[in-house]
Amino acid sequence: MTPAEQSRRAAEICRLAPVVPVLVIDDLAQARALATALVAGGLPALEVTLRTAAALDAIRVMAEVPGGRVGAGTLLTPADVKAAKAAGATFGVSPGATDRILDACAEYDLPLLPGAATASEIMVLLEKGYTVQKFFPAEQSGGAAFLKSIGSPIPQVSFCPTGGISLKNARDYLALPNILCVGGSWVAPKEAMARGDWAEVTRLAAEAAALR
């Protein structure tokens, strides 16, 4: 899969909703109910970060939920890409971008949101053909003000910013023409997940889905 095709398919996923939930799943038993609650609230694109032992199995379970599009986040190695694809991930997200990660996603036909945080990193990815990128860590790297500024000299690139984004500042990002969606974890609070309050997760998802 070429970088241009990866970006085209990543853009389709980003446009499904204004917010992509960024999920850290420790308890596999929560996976199906969590995905069902988020999709019911209007957030079909789900990023499961590969930060826990349960992550790959969670992707397998969540991929079976009707209406959902499950991706793997925190891709760091080609092995991560291979495992994510085998588990049923339909897209990938990486905090940064290396040639090995880019090559692996091309090899395994996994649409990638490669991470960038500086003008040079954005330009390098653009040279390779990636017109849809993750901006991370968003708040710590200049936030919406940076993305507004970078949109003038590099209008070809659209972003999904992630990192430090909440309901309070999401609209600042979504108001910009070069933002397709934002990534955030606030729609799946650990407290609600721990007590199995899936109605609360659906409520938060619906609130996020209405941001745009």
N, C-alpha and C positions, 0 to 999 in steps of 0.2 A: 504494500500500500504506500503510495507516494505521500510526502508531507502535505501536498495540496489536498489530496483526498482525505487524509487524516483530519486536516483543519475543517474541511467541509462537513464531515460527519460530526466532529466535535461541536461545530457551530449549531448543528441541528439539535444536539443534546442540550446545549446551553440555552437554546431558545424555548425549551419545553416549559420552563418556569423561571421566575426571577431569582430563585434561590436554589442552590444545590446543597442539600444537607451533607455536612462532613461528619462522618460517624466513626466513633471509636467503640468497637463492640467487644466487651470482655466475656459476656455470657451468651453463648450460642442460642440458648433457649429464648432469648428476647428477639432474635433476628427477624423471624417471620412477622410477628405482631408489630414490630417497629416499622418494617417496610410497608406493611398494610396500612398502618396509621398515617404514615407520611404520604403515601400515594392517595389515600382517601382525602387528605387535606389539600391535594393539588400540587404536590411536589414529587414528580415521577422519577427524576434523575437523582440517584443516590450514590454518594461516594463513600465506600467503606475503606478506611485507611488500614494499610497493612502494618499496624503497630501492635497487634495482639495475636496471641496464638489462635484465637477463634476467627480471625478475619476471613481467611479463605473459605472456611466452612460456612461462615455467615453469607458470603457472596453466593455460594451454591444455593443456600436456602432462599435468599432474597430474590435471586434470579427467577424463582418459580412464582413470585407474586404477580398476579395479573396487573398490567398497566405500568409496571416499574421498569426502569432502565438502570441497572446496577453497574457501577464502575469501581475500579480499584485505585486507591490513593496511596501516596507515599511509596511510589515505585522508585527503587534505588538501584536495582541491578537487573541484568537480563533475566536472571532466574526469577525475579519477582514478576516480570512481564509474562514469562512462560506460565508460571503458576496461576497468575490472575486470569489469563485467557482460558486455561484449562478449567478453572473454577466457574467460568461463565460470565466474567466481566465483559461488558460491551464497550467500555472505554477505560482509559487510564489517565492518571494525574501524577505528575512528579513535582517535587519541590523545586528542582532545578532541571538542568538538561545536560546530558553528556552524550557523546557520539554513540556510546554503547547502548544507552537507553533508547535513543532515537532509532538506531539500527534494529534493535530487538522489537520495537513496536511495529516497524515496517515489516519485519520478518513474520511476526505473528498476527498481522492484520488487526492491530489494536489501535483505534483512534486515540491520540494522545493530546492532553493539555500539558505542554511542557512549561516548566516554571522559569520565570525571569523576574529580575528585580532592578535592573539598570538599563539605561539606554543601549549600551553595548550588547548586553545579553539579548535584548529584544531584537536588535539589528542582526545579530548572528543567526538567530532563529528565523527571522524574516528572509535572510539570504538563502536559507535552506528550504524555504517554502512554507514555513509555519505562520499563518496569518491569524490564528487563534491561539492565545497563550494564557497561562495562569500567571497572575501577578501576585507574588508571595515573597515574604510576609507583607501583606498590603499596608496595614496601619504603620508598621515599623519602617516601611520603605518609602513613606511619603504620602500614602493614602490617596484619597480622591483628588487632592490637589496635584499630585505627581501625574496621575493618569490624565487629568485634564490638560496638563502642560505637554505631556508626551504625545497627545493626540494631534497636536498641530504639526510637528515635524514628521511624525510616523503615523499618518491616518490609516495606513493599510492594515494595521494590527488591531484586532479586537481582543478583549480580555475577560477573564473570569477571576476577579480578585478574591483572595482568601487570606485570612489571618487578621484577627482582631475586629472582624465585622460582626455587627449585631443589629437588632431591630432599630436601634437608635441612629446608626449611621449608614445603614444599607441604602437608603434613598439618595444619599449624597453620591454614591457610586452609580446607582441605577439611572440617575438623571443624565449621565454622560453618554454621548453618542458612541463612544468606543467600548462600552461595557455591555456584554451580552447577558450576564447574570453575575451573582456573587455566590461565594461558598461560605457557609456558616454552620456552626454547631449548636446555636442557641435553640433550634427547633426540636432538638432531642436532648433535653436536660437529663443528666444522670439521675437526678432525684425522681423524676417522673418515670424513667425507665425502671428504676429499682423497685418502685411500688406498683409497676404494671399499669400506670395511668395512661393508657393509650388514647383516651379521649382528649387528654391535655395535649399530647403530641399532635393529634389531628387538629386541634384548635390552633396551636402555634404554627402548624404547617399552613393552614388556611389563611392565617394572618400574614404569613410570609408570601404566600402565593398572590395575595392582593396588593403587594407593594407596587407593582407596575400597573 
